[in-house]
Amino acid sequence: MSAAEQVMISQLRETVALEHGRIRQIFDVRNCPGLIVICELADVGADGDFETIEQRYEMPATGRVFDNPGDALLAWDAEQQDHEIAECLGEALLRYRHGLLRPLWADRTPKDKALWIAAARGFRRLLNSLGFDVVRMETK
């Protein structure tokens, strides 16, 4: 399981039986609204085990499809409007978890930042559900 898959919190939405013993499962990624995971499984024997034939990540609103969870997470992140706050909060979560480490936030690739930014958005949604919000303070 990749790091991007570990960040995605998925919830089964639907299971559909297809032809030839195949099954399609559709998952909503709860911490990335608008991103879904589609898995196609095939029955591999009499013991009821299934094997993953295909797994893809889709953003139905834009029609974009990805084979790689990291690419899907980056594309989902690029479409969000609160990027500045999420990036700052992501950096804060990284530093809280690991302290100051290299490469520094400014030197990290977007793919390295994406996991922490997704966690930051989840943390911000949690705060919102408790009646709080993270906003940028105006400088005087």
Secondary structure, 3 states (H helix, E strand, C coil): CCHHHHHCCEEEEEEEECHHHEEEEEEEECCCCCCEEEEEEEECCCCCCEEEEEEEEEECCCCEEECCHHHHHHHHHHCCCCHHHHHHHHHHHHHHHHCCCCCCHHHCCHHHHHHHHHHHHHHHHHHHHCCCCCCCCCCC
